[in-house]
Every structure is written in structure tokens, then in C-alpha cells.
Amino acid sequence: MGAEQEIFGYADELGPEKVVHFYDPKLQLKGILVVDNTALGPAIGGIRWAPDITTNEIFRLARSMTLKNSAAGISYGGGKAGIRGNPDVPNREEFIRAFARFLRVHTDYIPGPDMGTDEHCMAIIQDEIGRAIGLHRELGGIPLDEMGVTGYGAGEAAEEAADFIGLDLKGATVAIEGFGAVGQACFRSLVSKGARVVAVSDIDGAIYDPEGMDFDALVQYDKATKKVSKLWNRDYKRGRHIADGELFGLDVDVLVPGARPDVITMKNVESVKARLVVEAANIPASLEAERFLGDKGSLVVPDFIANGGGVIAGSVELRKGTIEESFKVIKKQIRENVSEIMALSKAEALYPREAAERIARRRVMVAMKDKGRL
């Protein structure tokens, strides 16, 4: 299926407004930009740099950003960009500057960090085109990865959602897929609430310790590979090593998919035992898998609700707010969002995602109507 067929098969009244492909023959740089909807304002969304991204994935992420930004109550639309290739190239700065120059004319899009990009990348983009979020604090920014705002917000979402199913996070067991900036921050947040993290993973596998994991020991991961799974039986001798896919079937109270998309599908969802699934990653589960979990009694907090901390902090950064302020706003907004979607879900017998999308889409549609786009 070609890129046009991929996108237009999903197009609806919200968007996408723009799909652009870039190519730099000198660097063999292949880039994608999708601006989904700008009714609420310029589109905010991260730049994902990975070897296997597709136009369809970037569109799905852009749509998630439209809904996320609307639910967050901020005056920005949704977009996403991607660089297809290995992010661990020796001339990273050259790649980022080249990609930034492609983005220069697309002023309806404000870039931020995502998988494969970071604060330094955003500083380069800011230098090139004068707009980015997630900058180093020295540049007046709120470093999203360094501060762990997305994982922090996911922890707040987990605590609020747990109340609706009578789950006490004190003593609750947690498995976290991914141990990057999001996974680590979520680990710290949930442990601070009394939970016990028993498993973490990366692309090469996971470590499982039913007695609970030692965060300080885990963050000493292999600095060369940046893989926490490489620690097991070398520097971290507790628990046991398991395959990455096994993490999703562990007998835990809370499951946090916090890295790649499409990790919970109809192929493995029957093995999921968690009572609460908090989607700290973008689009980590298929719609069918989410509904399967809901039908068997597991509560799923949708991605664009659970992981809204990053974009909320980005909006605070754009209005020159402080880091401390961003954490306060994240806690308040995400907890209110979770409470609202749970109430609507219960009142009208909706899946949580259906309730969340109804709320988020309503605001976008009102803005589109006011601007004559409907």
C-alpha cells in the first residue's frame, strides 16, 4: 500500500491537513511531516527518529497529538514528524540541521523531542528555525526528558484511575515496558506512591524480580548499549532475565507500555493479566486489543490522556512558565481528564478511549466550526 493510500484510508473530518515527505540525497535523509489539525492553533508534536517508521505511523501519532493537545486544554493542534533511519549516526547534528531546514517553511508545526531525539536536537532546531519545545533549561526551556514530565504524568494517571477500580497503589505490582526517560520517570513516580515495580524492559529483553527492583542499581545500565537488560547476571544479579514479550503477560496489577507502538495486539492480549493498563507510550495497543481488555475487566487509560505530561509542559514552556509550574499543571490536568473520562465511560457504558475521544474531538470540532472549516 502506498503512502497516499495509507493516509487517505484514515482521513476524516479532522484531518490530516498536510502530509509531506522530504529527501536529502547527500545524507540520504528520509523525512516525514504530518500536520493533522490546526483548528486550536499551530500543531505541536515530537520528531521520531527510528529505522522502521512509516507514513501511517506518523499520521497515527499526529492524530494522537490532536486529541492529546485538545484534552490537555491547550491552544495547539496536533502534528508529528519522523526521520527514517538509525538515530545513532556519527553526524547526528548534520542530520538534525538538514531536517530542520526542511521544516522551516512549515510554520504551522512546532517540533518537540520524541524517540531518537532529545533536548540537544531541539536546541539545534531552535537555532535553525526559531521554534521548538523541550529545550535545555539554559536556553529557557523545560527539558522534557531530563525532568521526566511524561512519566510523571503517567504516574498521576495511574493513581487517579486506580481509585475507580478499587486498586490501592500501595503494594501494587507494576511492569514497565521501556526504561528510557518515560519508563524511568514513571518508575520513580509509582514507587513514590507505594507501588512495587517488578519488571522493566528494553528492546533486547526484560528483568523480572517479584520482590521489587532497585531503581538506583538499574540506572547504572550498560552505558555503551544503553540497555538495562544487559545488566542482568552481571551488575544486577537479582531476579531473572525474560524475553521482552513475556513482560506483557506477567501477573501484575499495573502494566505500563512505555516505549514502542503496537506492542499489545490481538496476538498477545489474552496473556495480559493486569487490572490497570496505563499507556505511557503513543499508540502502544490496537483498538481491538484495548476493547478486549475492557471486556474482560481491565481498565485501560488511553495514551493521549496518560502521556499528556510532555505536551502540557511544552505549552508552559512556550508561555515562558517555570518547571515547577509545569508539574503542577500536569498533575491537575491529567487527574481531571482521567476523572472525567472514567465518569463518562461509566455513565454511558463506553470504553475509556471512546469517552476520551468524544471529549477531545468535541473541542476540536467547535474550533473548526468557529473558523468555518465545517
DOTIDREN-284786 format. One record per residue (C-alpha): x, z, y; residue number from 1. Coordinates in Angstrom, 3 decimals, always signed. Layout:
N
@X:X, Z:Z, Y:Y, k:NUM;
...
***
This chain:
374
@X:+0.000, Z:+0.000, Y:+0.000, k:1;
@X:+1.386, Z:-0.986, Y:+3.383, k:2;
@X:+1.760, Z:+1.398, Y:+6.279, k:3;
@X:-1.231, Z:-0.098, Y:+8.139, k:4;
@X:-3.489, Z:+0.285, Y:+5.097, k:5;
@X:-2.278, Z:+3.854, Y:+4.606, k:6;
@X:-3.195, Z:+4.867, Y:+8.146, k:7;
@X:-6.391, Z:+2.893, Y:+8.682, k:8;
@X:-7.733, Z:+4.210, Y:+5.405, k:9;
@X:-7.750, Z:+7.673, Y:+7.013, k:10;
@X:-8.636, Z:+6.745, Y:+10.596, k:11;
@X:-11.765, Z:+8.303, Y:+12.087, k:12;
@X:-13.275, Z:+9.155, Y:+15.466, k:13;
@X:-10.370, Z:+11.485, Y:+16.304, k:14;
@X:-7.572, Z:+9.019, Y:+15.725, k:15;
@X:-4.823, Z:+8.129, Y:+15.305, k:16;
@X:-4.321, Z:+6.750, Y:+18.789, k:17;
@X:-0.850, Z:+5.387, Y:+18.170, k:18;
@X:+1.421, Z:+4.610, Y:+15.194, k:19;
@X:+4.931, Z:+3.375, Y:+16.000, k:20;
@X:+7.869, Z:+2.515, Y:+13.746, k:21;
@X:+11.448, Z:+2.484, Y:+15.076, k:22;
@X:+14.606, Z:+0.982, Y:+13.671, k:23;
@X:+18.203, Z:+1.181, Y:+14.874, k:24;
@X:+20.266, Z:-1.405, Y:+12.942, k:25;
@X:+23.589, Z:+0.153, Y:+13.940, k:26;
@X:+22.730, Z:+3.557, Y:+12.481, k:27;
@X:+20.146, Z:+2.193, Y:+10.036, k:28;
@X:+17.857, Z:+4.802, Y:+11.550, k:29;
@X:+14.223, Z:+4.514, Y:+10.458, k:30;
@X:+11.771, Z:+6.489, Y:+12.562, k:31;
@X:+8.033, Z:+7.038, Y:+12.776, k:32;
@X:+5.802, Z:+8.397, Y:+15.535, k:33;
@X:+2.097, Z:+9.142, Y:+15.162, k:34;
@X:+0.108, Z:+10.338, Y:+18.155, k:35;
@X:-3.207, Z:+11.372, Y:+16.654, k:36;
@X:-5.276, Z:+12.642, Y:+19.575, k:37;
@X:-4.584, Z:+13.479, Y:+23.235, k:38;
@X:-8.069, Z:+14.471, Y:+24.442, k:39;
@X:-6.915, Z:+18.047, Y:+25.051, k:40;
@X:-3.585, Z:+16.990, Y:+26.562, k:41;
@X:-0.223, Z:+15.482, Y:+25.564, k:42;
@X:+0.455, Z:+15.664, Y:+21.843, k:43;
@X:+2.784, Z:+18.389, Y:+20.575, k:44;
@X:+4.338, Z:+18.102, Y:+17.136, k:45;
@X:+7.651, Z:+18.510, Y:+15.362, k:46;
@X:+10.177, Z:+15.933, Y:+14.227, k:47;
@X:+10.593, Z:+15.996, Y:+10.450, k:48;
@X:+13.860, Z:+14.610, Y:+9.059, k:49;
@X:+13.825, Z:+14.014, Y:+5.315, k:50;
@X:+14.683, Z:+11.167, Y:+2.940, k:51;
@X:+11.201, Z:+10.799, Y:+1.464, k:52;
@X:+8.836, Z:+10.912, Y:+4.432, k:53;
@X:+6.138, Z:+8.251, Y:+4.681, k:54;
@X:+3.898, Z:+6.984, Y:+7.443, k:55;
@X:+0.939, Z:+8.544, Y:+5.651, k:56;
@X:+2.646, Z:+11.944, Y:+5.538, k:57;
@X:+3.460, Z:+11.812, Y:+9.251, k:58;
@X:-0.138, Z:+10.876, Y:+10.029, k:59;
@X:-1.498, Z:+13.749, Y:+7.931, k:60;
@X:+0.881, Z:+16.111, Y:+9.729, k:61;
@X:-0.163, Z:+14.709, Y:+13.112, k:62;
@X:-3.822, Z:+15.302, Y:+12.265, k:63;
@X:-2.973, Z:+18.840, Y:+11.217, k:64;
@X:-1.349, Z:+19.303, Y:+14.643, k:65;
@X:-4.500, Z:+18.053, Y:+16.391, k:66;
@X:-6.556, Z:+20.678, Y:+14.586, k:67;
@X:-3.880, Z:+23.365, Y:+14.907, k:68;
@X:-3.490, Z:+22.945, Y:+18.644, k:69;
@X:-7.239, Z:+22.921, Y:+19.146, k:70;
@X:-7.704, Z:+26.056, Y:+17.042, k:71;
@X:-4.862, Z:+27.716, Y:+18.933, k:72;
@X:-6.810, Z:+27.268, Y:+22.162, k:73;
@X:-4.022, Z:+25.402, Y:+23.929, k:74;
@X:-4.333, Z:+22.328, Y:+26.150, k:75;
@X:-2.361, Z:+19.957, Y:+23.958, k:76;
@X:-3.191, Z:+17.288, Y:+21.437, k:77;
@X:-1.601, Z:+16.534, Y:+18.091, k:78;
@X:+1.259, Z:+14.276, Y:+17.048, k:79;
@X:+4.204, Z:+14.147, Y:+14.690, k:80;
@X:+7.428, Z:+12.195, Y:+14.335, k:81;
@X:+9.787, Z:+11.585, Y:+11.468, k:82;
@X:+13.243, Z:+10.295, Y:+10.656, k:83;
@X:+13.545, Z:+8.893, Y:+7.156, k:84;
@X:+16.941, Z:+9.747, Y:+5.732, k:85;
@X:+19.352, Z:+12.521, Y:+4.882, k:86;
@X:+19.492, Z:+15.086, Y:+7.716, k:87;
@X:+22.945, Z:+16.275, Y:+6.614, k:88;
@X:+24.820, Z:+13.336, Y:+8.100, k:89;
@X:+28.115, Z:+13.967, Y:+9.918, k:90;
@X:+26.900, Z:+12.197, Y:+13.073, k:91;
@X:+23.626, Z:+14.115, Y:+13.454, k:92;
@X:+23.868, Z:+14.215, Y:+17.236, k:93;
@X:+24.185, Z:+10.432, Y:+17.431, k:94;
@X:+21.055, Z:+10.040, Y:+15.287, k:95;
@X:+19.050, Z:+12.507, Y:+17.379, k:96;
@X:+20.098, Z:+10.904, Y:+20.663, k:97;
@X:+19.170, Z:+7.463, Y:+19.348, k:98;
@X:+15.786, Z:+8.697, Y:+18.169, k:99;
@X:+15.186, Z:+10.485, Y:+21.478, k:100;
@X:+15.771, Z:+7.224, Y:+23.347, k:101;
@X:+13.060, Z:+5.591, Y:+21.243, k:102;
@X:+10.695, Z:+8.411, Y:+22.244, k:103;
@X:+11.474, Z:+8.196, Y:+25.956, k:104;
@X:+8.597, Z:+5.856, Y:+26.879, k:105;
@X:+6.060, Z:+7.717, Y:+24.737, k:106;
@X:+5.325, Z:+10.366, Y:+27.336, k:107;
@X:+2.109, Z:+11.398, Y:+25.572, k:108;
@X:+4.254, Z:+13.114, Y:+22.903, k:109;
@X:+6.275, Z:+16.340, Y:+23.264, k:110;
@X:+8.748, Z:+16.888, Y:+20.387, k:111;
@X:+9.492, Z:+20.161, Y:+18.633, k:112;
@X:+11.566, Z:+21.258, Y:+15.633, k:113;
@X:+10.424, Z:+20.800, Y:+12.050, k:114;
@X:+12.024, Z:+20.419, Y:+8.651, k:115;
@X:+15.513, Z:+18.977, Y:+9.118, k:116;
@X:+15.631, Z:+19.558, Y:+12.892, k:117;
@X:+16.382, Z:+22.670, Y:+14.929, k:118;
@X:+16.958, Z:+24.143, Y:+18.390, k:119;
@X:+20.144, Z:+22.139, Y:+18.893, k:120;
@X:+18.284, Z:+18.904, Y:+18.131, k:121;
@X:+15.644, Z:+19.851, Y:+20.689, k:122;
@X:+18.354, Z:+20.568, Y:+23.277, k:123;
@X:+19.735, Z:+17.059, Y:+22.739, k:124;
@X:+16.266, Z:+15.534, Y:+23.099, k:125;
@X:+15.610, Z:+17.563, Y:+26.241, k:126;
@X:+18.898, Z:+16.274, Y:+27.654, k:127;
@X:+17.934, Z:+12.683, Y:+26.843, k:128;
@X:+14.270, Z:+12.511, Y:+27.836, k:129;
@X:+13.462, Z:+15.776, Y:+29.639, k:130;
@X:+10.797, Z:+17.126, Y:+27.300, k:131;
@X:+10.916, Z:+19.250, Y:+24.146, k:132;
@X:+9.892, Z:+22.680, Y:+22.889, k:133;
@X:+11.800, Z:+25.130, Y:+20.726, k:134;
@X:+14.905, Z:+25.126, Y:+22.916, k:135;
@X:+17.679, Z:+27.712, Y:+22.816, k:136;
@X:+16.870, Z:+30.801, Y:+24.875, k:137;
@X:+19.935, Z:+29.996, Y:+27.014, k:138;
@X:+18.072, Z:+26.884, Y:+28.135, k:139;
@X:+14.963, Z:+28.867, Y:+28.976, k:140;
@X:+13.298, Z:+28.143, Y:+25.667, k:141;
@X:+11.752, Z:+30.095, Y:+22.825, k:142;
@X:+13.855, Z:+29.282, Y:+19.730, k:143;
@X:+11.065, Z:+28.920, Y:+17.197, k:144;
@X:+13.205, Z:+29.046, Y:+14.057, k:145;
@X:+15.529, Z:+31.780, Y:+15.284, k:146;
@X:+12.592, Z:+34.001, Y:+16.282, k:147;
@X:+10.619, Z:+33.196, Y:+13.136, k:148;
@X:+7.344, Z:+32.758, Y:+15.012, k:149;
@X:+5.660, Z:+30.609, Y:+12.349, k:150;
@X:+6.406, Z:+33.050, Y:+9.539, k:151;
@X:+5.394, Z:+35.961, Y:+11.753, k:152;
@X:+2.037, Z:+34.316, Y:+12.405, k:153;
@X:+1.531, Z:+33.641, Y:+8.694, k:154;
@X:+2.058, Z:+37.348, Y:+8.039, k:155;
@X:-0.625, Z:+38.206, Y:+10.596, k:156;
@X:-2.973, Z:+35.673, Y:+8.998, k:157;
@X:-2.331, Z:+37.223, Y:+5.581, k:158;
@X:-3.158, Z:+40.738, Y:+6.752, k:159;
@X:-6.345, Z:+39.657, Y:+8.525, k:160;
@X:-7.511, Z:+37.563, Y:+5.554, k:161;
@X:-6.676, Z:+40.291, Y:+3.040, k:162;
@X:-9.261, Z:+42.556, Y:+4.650, k:163;
@X:-12.008, Z:+40.047, Y:+3.848, k:164;
@X:-11.326, Z:+40.229, Y:+0.106, k:165;
@X:-10.581, Z:+43.946, Y:-0.052, k:166;
@X:-6.900, Z:+43.427, Y:-0.717, k:167;
@X:-4.561, Z:+46.122, Y:+0.592, k:168;
@X:-1.220, Z:+44.574, Y:+1.510, k:169;
@X:+0.467, Z:+47.917, Y:+0.911, k:170;
@X:+1.902, Z:+47.446, Y:-2.547, k:171;
@X:+0.582, Z:+43.883, Y:-2.890, k:172;
@X:+2.922, Z:+41.453, Y:-4.660, k:173;
@X:+3.953, Z:+38.234, Y:-2.925, k:174;
@X:+5.646, Z:+34.976, Y:-3.970, k:175;
@X:+7.078, Z:+32.771, Y:-1.210, k:176;
@X:+7.930, Z:+29.101, Y:-1.717, k:177;
@X:+10.795, Z:+28.243, Y:+0.615, k:178;
@X:+13.417, Z:+30.536, Y:+2.107, k:179;
@X:+14.173, Z:+28.797, Y:+5.367, k:180;
@X:+13.154, Z:+30.012, Y:+8.814, k:181;
@X:+9.467, Z:+30.212, Y:+7.902, k:182;
@X:+9.929, Z:+31.830, Y:+4.497, k:183;
@X:+12.383, Z:+34.421, Y:+5.764, k:184;
@X:+10.226, Z:+35.431, Y:+8.715, k:185;
@X:+7.156, Z:+35.651, Y:+6.504, k:186;
@X:+9.127, Z:+37.805, Y:+4.039, k:187;
@X:+10.062, Z:+40.251, Y:+6.811, k:188;
@X:+6.537, Z:+40.310, Y:+8.217, k:189;
@X:+4.822, Z:+41.016, Y:+4.900, k:190;
@X:+7.339, Z:+43.678, Y:+3.836, k:191;
@X:+6.798, Z:+45.414, Y:+7.179, k:192;
@X:+3.118, Z:+45.620, Y:+6.212, k:193;
@X:+3.936, Z:+47.288, Y:+2.894, k:194;
@X:+3.873, Z:+44.249, Y:+0.604, k:195;
@X:+6.440, Z:+43.667, Y:-2.154, k:196;
@X:+7.991, Z:+40.200, Y:-2.278, k:197;
@X:+8.812, Z:+39.471, Y:-5.917, k:198;
@X:+9.820, Z:+35.789, Y:-5.787, k:199;
@X:+11.383, Z:+33.284, Y:-3.392, k:200;
@X:+12.435, Z:+29.704, Y:-3.984, k:201;
@X:+14.210, Z:+26.638, Y:-2.719, k:202;
@X:+14.292, Z:+23.076, Y:-3.980, k:203;
@X:+16.645, Z:+23.961, Y:-6.864, k:204;
@X:+14.685, Z:+26.869, Y:-8.277, k:205;
@X:+13.465, Z:+30.393, Y:-7.655, k:206;
@X:+14.450, Z:+34.008, Y:-8.212, k:207;
@X:+11.809, Z:+36.331, Y:-9.646, k:208;
@X:+12.151, Z:+40.099, Y:-9.613, k:209;
@X:+8.918, Z:+42.027, Y:-10.343, k:210;
@X:+10.488, Z:+45.183, Y:-8.918, k:211;
@X:+10.779, Z:+43.598, Y:-5.476, k:212;
@X:+13.510, Z:+41.599, Y:-3.775, k:213;
@X:+16.268, Z:+42.760, Y:-1.442, k:214;
@X:+15.986, Z:+40.693, Y:+1.746, k:215;
@X:+19.429, Z:+41.593, Y:+3.112, k:216;
@X:+21.055, Z:+40.506, Y:-0.136, k:217;
@X:+19.081, Z:+37.274, Y:-0.285, k:218;
@X:+20.037, Z:+36.136, Y:+3.211, k:219;
@X:+23.636, Z:+36.005, Y:+2.061, k:220;
@X:+22.694, Z:+32.753, Y:+0.338, k:221;
@X:+25.279, Z:+30.191, Y:-0.545, k:222;
@X:+26.462, Z:+29.061, Y:+2.901, k:223;
@X:+27.740, Z:+25.744, Y:+1.581, k:224;
@X:+24.485, Z:+24.668, Y:-0.084, k:225;
@X:+22.074, Z:+26.891, Y:+1.877, k:226;
@X:+20.311, Z:+27.520, Y:-1.438, k:227;
@X:+19.071, Z:+31.017, Y:-2.208, k:228;
@X:+18.620, Z:+30.108, Y:-5.887, k:229;
@X:+22.398, Z:+29.656, Y:-6.192, k:230;
@X:+22.801, Z:+33.408, Y:-5.693, k:231;
@X:+21.231, Z:+34.463, Y:-8.953, k:232;
@X:+23.633, Z:+35.877, Y:-11.537, k:233;
@X:+26.494, Z:+35.503, Y:-9.103, k:234;
@X:+25.889, Z:+37.568, Y:-5.970, k:235;
@X:+22.283, Z:+38.553, Y:-6.709, k:236;
@X:+22.002, Z:+39.852, Y:-10.257, k:237;
@X:+18.520, Z:+41.344, Y:-10.141, k:238;
@X:+15.503, Z:+39.624, Y:-11.665, k:239;
@X:+15.787, Z:+36.210, Y:-13.277, k:240;
@X:+16.069, Z:+32.571, Y:-12.335, k:241;
@X:+12.961, Z:+30.416, Y:-12.816, k:242;
@X:+12.101, Z:+26.807, Y:-12.047, k:243;
@X:+10.689, Z:+26.204, Y:-8.581, k:244;
@X:+7.355, Z:+25.084, Y:-10.042, k:245;
@X:+6.962, Z:+28.311, Y:-12.017, k:246;
@X:+6.661, Z:+30.290, Y:-8.788, k:247;
@X:+3.138, Z:+28.977, Y:-8.175, k:248;
@X:+1.894, Z:+30.375, Y:-11.497, k:249;
@X:+3.278, Z:+33.901, Y:-11.137, k:250;
@X:+0.845, Z:+36.796, Y:-11.472, k:251;
@X:+0.967, Z:+37.895, Y:-7.828, k:252;
@X:-1.605, Z:+38.972, Y:-5.252, k:253;
@X:-0.419, Z:+36.665, Y:-2.457, k:254;
@X:+1.106, Z:+33.189, Y:-2.687, k:255;
@X:+2.777, Z:+31.655, Y:+0.366, k:256;
@X:+3.622, Z:+27.943, Y:+0.099, k:257;
@X:+6.106, Z:+27.728, Y:+2.963, k:258;
@X:+8.176, Z:+24.565, Y:+2.629, k:259;
@X:+7.151, Z:+21.112, Y:+1.405, k:260;
@X:+3.805, Z:+19.281, Y:+1.433, k:261;
@X:+1.692, Z:+18.651, Y:-1.663, k:262;
@X:+3.140, Z:+21.395, Y:-3.870, k:263;
@X:-0.255, Z:+22.629, Y:-5.104, k:264;
@X:-2.330, Z:+19.840, Y:-6.638, k:265;
@X:-4.814, Z:+19.417, Y:-9.454, k:266;
@X:-1.813, Z:+19.111, Y:-11.775, k:267;
@X:-0.782, Z:+22.754, Y:-11.339, k:268;
@X:-3.602, Z:+24.555, Y:-9.533, k:269;
@X:-5.074, Z:+26.018, Y:-12.730, k:270;
@X:-1.910, Z:+28.099, Y:-13.117, k:271;
@X:-2.305, Z:+29.744, Y:-9.684, k:272;
@X:-3.322, Z:+33.389, Y:-10.121, k:273;
@X:-3.001, Z:+34.697, Y:-6.564, k:274;
@X:-6.096, Z:+36.145, Y:-4.911, k:275;
@X:-4.854, Z:+35.039, Y:-1.491, k:276;
@X:-3.017, Z:+31.799, Y:-0.651, k:277;
@X:-1.565, Z:+31.620, Y:+2.863, k:278;
@X:-0.455, Z:+28.110, Y:+3.783, k:279;
@X:+2.626, Z:+28.700, Y:+5.912, k:280;
@X:+3.765, Z:+25.099, Y:+5.311, k:281;
@X:+1.978, Z:+22.000, Y:+6.564, k:282;
@X:-0.386, Z:+20.287, Y:+4.074, k:283;
@X:+1.014, Z:+22.186, Y:+1.044, k:284;
@X:-2.130, Z:+21.759, Y:-1.073, k:285;
@X:-4.512, Z:+18.923, Y:-1.794, k:286;
@X:-8.106, Z:+19.281, Y:-0.679, k:287;
@X:-9.245, Z:+19.212, Y:-4.304, k:288;
@X:-6.829, Z:+21.994, Y:-5.224, k:289;
@X:-7.992, Z:+24.161, Y:-2.308, k:290;
@X:-11.585, Z:+23.771, Y:-3.405, k:291;
@X:-10.690, Z:+24.570, Y:-6.998, k:292;
@X:-9.073, Z:+27.800, Y:-5.847, k:293;
@X:-12.072, Z:+28.667, Y:-3.705, k:294;
@X:-14.469, Z:+28.046, Y:-6.585, k:295;
@X:-12.562, Z:+30.441, Y:-8.839, k:296;
@X:-12.479, Z:+33.167, Y:-6.196, k:297;
@X:-9.118, Z:+32.768, Y:-4.465, k:298;
@X:-9.088, Z:+32.773, Y:-0.671, k:299;
@X:-7.035, Z:+30.002, Y:+0.960, k:300;
@X:-6.049, Z:+30.338, Y:+4.629, k:301;
@X:-5.646, Z:+26.707, Y:+5.803, k:302;
@X:-2.280, Z:+25.543, Y:+7.085, k:303;
@X:-3.284, Z:+24.750, Y:+10.654, k:304;
@X:-4.655, Z:+28.272, Y:+11.022, k:305;
@X:-1.965, Z:+30.232, Y:+9.158, k:306;
@X:+1.080, Z:+28.454, Y:+10.608, k:307;
@X:-0.038, Z:+28.086, Y:+14.211, k:308;
@X:+2.595, Z:+30.519, Y:+15.487, k:309;
@X:+5.142, Z:+27.829, Y:+16.286, k:310;
@X:+2.924, Z:+25.721, Y:+18.497, k:311;
@X:+1.431, Z:+28.775, Y:+20.185, k:312;
@X:+4.953, Z:+29.902, Y:+21.079, k:313;
@X:+5.721, Z:+26.355, Y:+22.231, k:314;
@X:+2.798, Z:+26.430, Y:+24.636, k:315;
@X:+4.023, Z:+29.755, Y:+26.020, k:316;
@X:+7.463, Z:+28.188, Y:+26.447, k:317;
@X:+6.049, Z:+25.213, Y:+28.350, k:318;
@X:+4.443, Z:+27.529, Y:+30.896, k:319;
@X:+7.691, Z:+29.495, Y:+31.208, k:320;
@X:+6.414, Z:+32.573, Y:+29.384, k:321;
@X:+8.601, Z:+35.087, Y:+27.560, k:322;
@X:+9.485, Z:+35.569, Y:+23.905, k:323;
@X:+7.727, Z:+38.943, Y:+23.896, k:324;
@X:+4.595, Z:+37.347, Y:+25.318, k:325;
@X:+4.625, Z:+34.668, Y:+22.629, k:326;
@X:+4.476, Z:+37.242, Y:+19.823, k:327;
@X:+1.522, Z:+38.997, Y:+21.463, k:328;
@X:-0.369, Z:+35.735, Y:+21.910, k:329;
@X:+0.376, Z:+34.638, Y:+18.328, k:330;
@X:-0.917, Z:+37.884, Y:+16.849, k:331;
@X:-4.104, Z:+37.857, Y:+18.910, k:332;
@X:-4.941, Z:+34.164, Y:+18.470, k:333;
@X:-4.215, Z:+33.859, Y:+14.754, k:334;
@X:-6.081, Z:+37.035, Y:+13.860, k:335;
@X:-9.081, Z:+35.928, Y:+15.906, k:336;
@X:-9.007, Z:+32.488, Y:+14.278, k:337;
@X:-8.871, Z:+33.903, Y:+10.751, k:338;
@X:-11.699, Z:+36.314, Y:+11.510, k:339;
@X:-13.846, Z:+33.531, Y:+12.979, k:340;
@X:-13.375, Z:+31.089, Y:+10.107, k:341;
@X:-13.972, Z:+33.784, Y:+7.492, k:342;
@X:-17.222, Z:+34.784, Y:+9.194, k:343;
@X:-18.412, Z:+31.159, Y:+9.429, k:344;
@X:-17.324, Z:+30.438, Y:+5.862, k:345;
@X:-19.339, Z:+33.384, Y:+4.573, k:346;
@X:-22.396, Z:+32.721, Y:+6.761, k:347;
@X:-22.738, Z:+29.049, Y:+5.821, k:348;
@X:-21.141, Z:+29.015, Y:+2.351, k:349;
@X:-18.273, Z:+26.792, Y:+3.477, k:350;
@X:-14.761, Z:+26.507, Y:+2.169, k:351;
@X:-12.349, Z:+28.079, Y:+4.691, k:352;
@X:-10.905, Z:+24.671, Y:+5.578, k:353;
@X:-14.354, Z:+23.262, Y:+6.257, k:354;
@X:-15.110, Z:+26.169, Y:+8.569, k:355;
@X:-11.749, Z:+25.871, Y:+10.323, k:356;
@X:-12.044, Z:+22.110, Y:+10.803, k:357;
@X:-15.572, Z:+22.447, Y:+12.161, k:358;
@X:-14.377, Z:+24.888, Y:+14.818, k:359;
@X:-11.254, Z:+22.883, Y:+15.718, k:360;
@X:-12.941, Z:+19.472, Y:+15.735, k:361;
@X:-15.742, Z:+20.731, Y:+17.973, k:362;
@X:-13.337, Z:+21.447, Y:+20.827, k:363;
@X:-11.605, Z:+18.079, Y:+20.489, k:364;
@X:-14.917, Z:+16.221, Y:+20.373, k:365;
@X:-16.157, Z:+17.948, Y:+23.529, k:366;
@X:-12.954, Z:+16.931, Y:+25.334, k:367;
@X:-13.274, Z:+13.353, Y:+24.079, k:368;
@X:-16.877, Z:+13.149, Y:+25.265, k:369;
@X:-15.982, Z:+14.565, Y:+28.685, k:370;
@X:-13.274, Z:+11.913, Y:+29.032, k:371;
@X:-15.538, Z:+9.057, Y:+27.967, k:372;
@X:-13.807, Z:+8.453, Y:+24.653, k:373;
@X:-17.016, Z:+8.857, Y:+22.640, k:374;
***
